[in-house]
């Protein structure tokens, strides 16, 4: 997706995600009582589709972006600049707690995510809190010095900065003088 080197690749708890994605529709169908007979058919189809979904699932942290790929029918490839990330929200419902997995939502500045309130939703990242902290640390490094690569730090040239500021001051004085004369 981008040419930036990968700093960290998210690992996913595939068995737990598969259990969760199969258990969720099963509970919904069981609650309707009328649809209980179709549960075996839904589980067979879900078994195949979920495997293909999990094969495509990836989340990579680079120096400047968070790259996400997921989906089977509707494929999603998102490259989110770290400076646009405003919040990384972790969530865990009761079924997820039972299975020991957490969800991960990425919220960005100026997002157009619609009614869901988040841009990207990831499920089942192993060590979710550590991955979240790695993304936030990298974002903060980028915020501290957005123009340079994170590994390189350059000392500011004070002589050039002082000269430039003096020129700007002189231009402002000339502008003020012209405004006072009019």
C-alpha positions as CSV (number, residue, x, y, z in Angstrom):
1,X,0.0,0.0,0.0
2,X,2.8,2.5,0.9
3,X,6.5,2.4,0.6
4,X,7.1,3.2,4.3
5,X,8.9,0.4,6.3
6,X,6.6,-1.6,8.6
7,X,7.3,-0.9,12.3
8,X,4.7,-3.4,13.7
9,X,2.4,-5.9,12.2
10,X,-0.8,-6.8,14.2
11,X,-1.3,-10.4,14.9
12,X,-4.9,-11.7,15.1
13,X,-6.4,-14.4,17.3
14,X,-7.9,-16.3,14.4
15,X,-9.7,-19.1,16.3
16,X,-11.4,-16.7,18.7
17,X,-12.4,-14.3,15.9
18,X,-13.9,-17.3,14.0
19,X,-15.8,-18.4,17.1
20,X,-17.1,-14.9,17.7
21,X,-18.2,-14.4,14.0
22,X,-20.0,-17.8,14.1
23,X,-21.6,-17.4,17.5
24,X,-23.0,-13.9,16.8
25,X,-25.5,-14.9,14.0
26,X,-26.2,-18.2,15.8
27,X,-27.5,-16.3,18.8
28,X,-29.5,-13.9,16.7
29,X,-31.2,-16.7,14.8
30,X,-31.8,-18.7,18.0
31,X,-33.5,-15.6,19.5
32,X,-36.0,-15.5,16.6
33,X,-37.0,-19.2,17.4
34,X,-38.6,-19.5,13.9
35,X,-35.2,-19.4,12.2
36,X,-33.5,-22.1,14.4
37,X,-33.8,-24.7,11.6
38,X,-31.5,-22.7,9.3
39,X,-28.7,-22.4,11.8
40,X,-26.7,-25.4,10.4
41,X,-26.8,-24.0,6.9
42,X,-25.7,-20.5,8.1
43,X,-22.9,-22.1,10.0
44,X,-21.6,-24.1,7.0
45,X,-21.6,-21.0,4.8
46,X,-20.1,-18.9,7.6
47,X,-17.3,-21.4,8.1
48,X,-16.0,-20.9,4.5
49,X,-16.6,-17.2,4.3
50,X,-14.9,-16.4,7.7
51,X,-11.8,-18.3,6.7
52,X,-11.5,-16.2,3.5
53,X,-12.2,-13.0,5.5
54,X,-9.4,-13.9,8.0
55,X,-6.9,-14.6,5.2
56,X,-7.3,-11.0,4.0
57,X,-7.2,-9.4,7.5
58,X,-4.1,-7.3,8.2
59,X,-3.2,-4.2,10.2
60,X,0.3,-2.6,9.8
61,X,1.9,0.3,11.6
62,X,4.5,2.2,9.5
63,X,6.5,5.4,10.2
64,X,3.7,7.6,8.9
65,X,0.5,5.5,8.4
66,X,-1.7,2.8,9.8
67,X,-2.5,0.4,6.9
68,X,-5.6,-1.8,7.2
69,X,-6.9,-4.5,4.9
70,X,-10.0,-6.6,5.5
71,X,-13.2,-7.9,4.0
72,X,-14.3,-10.7,1.7
73,X,-17.3,-9.4,-0.2
74,X,-16.7,-5.7,0.5
75,X,-12.9,-5.3,0.5
76,X,-11.5,-2.4,2.5
77,X,-8.0,-1.1,2.2
78,X,-7.4,2.0,4.3
79,X,-4.2,4.0,4.7
80,X,-4.7,6.3,7.6
81,X,-2.0,9.0,8.2
82,X,-0.9,8.9,11.8
83,X,-1.3,12.7,12.2
84,X,-5.0,12.4,11.3
85,X,-5.7,9.8,14.1
86,X,-7.5,11.4,17.0
87,X,-8.5,8.4,19.0
88,X,-7.9,4.6,19.1
89,X,-10.8,3.1,21.0
90,X,-10.8,-0.4,22.4
91,X,-14.1,-2.1,23.1
92,X,-15.2,-5.5,24.4
93,X,-18.8,-6.8,24.6
94,X,-19.9,-9.7,26.7
95,X,-19.4,-12.4,24.1
96,X,-16.0,-10.9,23.2
97,X,-15.0,-10.9,26.9
98,X,-16.0,-14.6,27.1
99,X,-13.8,-15.4,24.1
100,X,-11.0,-13.1,25.3
101,X,-10.9,-10.8,22.3
102,X,-11.1,-7.0,22.0
103,X,-12.1,-4.7,19.3
104,X,-10.2,-1.7,18.0
105,X,-11.8,1.5,16.5
106,X,-9.8,4.2,14.7
107,X,-11.2,7.7,14.8
108,X,-9.7,10.4,12.7
109,X,-9.9,14.2,12.4
110,X,-12.5,15.1,9.7
111,X,-13.7,11.6,9.4
112,X,-16.7,10.8,7.2
113,X,-17.6,7.5,8.9
114,X,-21.4,8.0,9.0
115,X,-23.6,6.9,11.8
116,X,-21.1,4.4,13.3
117,X,-18.9,7.2,14.7
118,X,-15.6,5.6,13.7
119,X,-13.6,5.2,10.5
120,X,-12.2,1.6,10.9
121,X,-13.1,-1.2,13.1
122,X,-10.7,-4.1,13.7
123,X,-11.5,-7.3,15.8
124,X,-9.3,-9.7,17.6
125,X,-5.8,-8.1,17.6
126,X,-3.5,-10.0,19.9
127,X,-2.2,-7.7,22.6
128,X,-4.6,-4.9,21.6
129,X,-3.5,-2.5,24.3
130,X,0.2,-2.8,23.3
131,X,-0.6,-2.3,19.6
132,X,-2.7,0.7,20.5
133,X,0.1,2.2,22.6
134,X,2.6,1.6,19.7
135,X,0.3,3.5,17.3
136,X,-0.1,6.4,19.7
137,X,3.6,6.6,20.4
138,X,4.4,6.6,16.7
139,X,1.7,9.3,16.1
140,X,3.2,11.4,18.9
141,X,6.7,11.1,17.4
142,X,5.3,12.3,14.1
143,X,3.5,15.2,15.8
144,X,6.7,16.3,17.4
145,X,8.5,16.5,14.1
146,X,6.1,16.1,11.2
147,X,8.5,17.2,8.4
148,X,11.4,14.8,9.1
149,X,11.6,11.1,9.3
150,X,11.1,9.8,12.9
151,X,14.6,8.4,13.2
152,X,16.3,11.6,11.9
153,X,16.4,14.8,14.0
154,X,17.9,17.9,12.6
155,X,19.0,20.9,14.6
156,X,17.4,24.2,13.6
157,X,19.5,26.7,11.8
158,X,19.3,29.8,14.2
159,X,21.3,32.1,11.9
160,X,19.0,31.6,9.0
161,X,15.9,31.8,11.2
162,X,17.1,35.1,12.7
163,X,17.8,36.6,9.3
164,X,14.4,35.5,8.0
165,X,12.6,37.0,11.0
166,X,14.5,40.2,10.6
167,X,13.4,40.4,6.9
168,X,9.8,39.7,7.9
169,X,10.0,42.4,10.6
170,X,11.3,45.0,8.1
171,X,8.5,44.1,5.6
172,X,5.9,44.6,8.3
173,X,7.3,47.9,9.3
174,X,7.2,49.1,5.7
175,X,3.5,47.9,5.4
176,X,2.6,49.7,8.7
177,X,4.3,52.9,7.4
178,X,2.3,52.8,4.2
179,X,-0.9,52.2,6.0
180,X,-0.2,55.1,8.4
181,X,0.3,57.5,5.4
182,X,-3.0,56.6,3.8
